[in-house]
Each structure stands twice: as C-alpha cells, then as structure tokens.
Amino acid sequence: MKAADQAILQLLGPPKSLELTPNNIARNTGLSRGYTSKRLSALVEHGLVNVDEESGSHPFYSLSDRGEQFLEGKLSVDDLSHTDHD
C-alpha cells in the first residue's frame, strides 16, 4: 500500500462515494495520469476498487465494499489477498 493508494481510496470513498475516471482521479490527487492508472490496477487487483469498463474507453472507478472496510480500519494491509511489489 502506497501513499498514492490511500489518496485514491479517500477520494473515491465516503462521504461522497464518487465514480471517477483515471484523469479525474489524477487531477484531484495531484498524481500523474500514468501513475494513477498503475495504482488503480493494483487497487482493483486487491479488490479495493471497482472498475466499470462498460463505460467505453474511459472506465469509471469506484470504491468497493472491501475498500470501504479498509478505510474504516476493518481490514489491514495484511488482510489484502496480494502483496504489493511496486
């Protein structure tokens, strides 16, 4: 888990529970578009973020139930199913 991951989860999470494109997330977190996409892929892999790829060439990302549990402190980094090799 990286600081960027926490920023992305907090942006997508409560109280707003937004659905955003990678460009929107990058703009609102101050991260580069490429790095944001890389971190989103890792968050999807861990089950913390959902992706709606049916929205065309610009998928929307949202916080999953598991991601919300992580933000609430109900899941730890150790509880995640994959390790972060980045």
Residue pairs with C-beta under 8 A, 6 or more apart in sequence:
1 77
1 80
1 84
2 39
2 84
2 86
4 29
4 31
4 35
4 36
4 39
5 39
5 42
5 43
5 48
7 29
7 31
8 25
8 29
8 31
8 36
8 39
8 40
8 43
8 49
9 43
9 48
9 49
9 63
9 67
9 70
9 71
10 71
11 18
11 20
11 25
11 28
11 29
12 18
12 19
12 20
12 25
12 49
12 61
12 62
12 63
12 67
13 63
13 67
13 68
13 71
14 63
14 68
14 71
17 62
17 63
18 62
19 52
19 60
19 61
19 62
20 28
20 60
20 61
20 62
21 58
21 59
21 60
21 61
22 33
22 36
22 37
22 40
22 58
22 59
22 61
23 33
23 58
25 31
25 36
25 40
25 61
26 32
26 33
26 35
26 36
29 36
31 39
38 86
40 49
40 51
40 61
42 84
42 86
43 49
43 61
43 67
44 50
44 51
44 61
45 82
46 66
46 80
46 81
46 82
46 84
47 64
47 66
47 67
47 80
47 81
48 63
48 64
48 66
48 67
48 70
48 80
49 61
49 62
49 63
49 64
49 67
50 61
50 62
50 63
50 64
51 59
51 60
51 61
52 59
52 60
52 61
52 62
53 59
63 71
66 75
69 75
70 79
70 80
